[in-house]
């Protein structure tokens, strides 16, 4: 397993633990982090998320993208990393892989 794959897995686990702690009512109770894709330079991370209520996806994405800075700081403390990539949240796999 490469270093970037290990980092992607670590970010995925950290986000899975941190997202339920957000107090935004637009975020459903069940949000699944499907995949994290780091850019080659490690400066950005696209996060693929899903929920059981597809009608709530638009509001959920808006809330998660608004909370991205907070989540970056929390991940930095959680994983004790010096640098944390900029997060963007998506529900479409094709947006993540492009």
Secondary structure as UniProt FT lines:
FT   HELIX           3..18
FT   HELIX           19..21
FT   TURN            25..26
FT   STRAND          31..38
FT   TURN            40..41
FT   STRAND          44..51
FT   HELIX           54..56
FT   HELIX           57..66
FT   HELIX           68..79
FT   STRAND          86..90
FT   HELIX           93..97
//
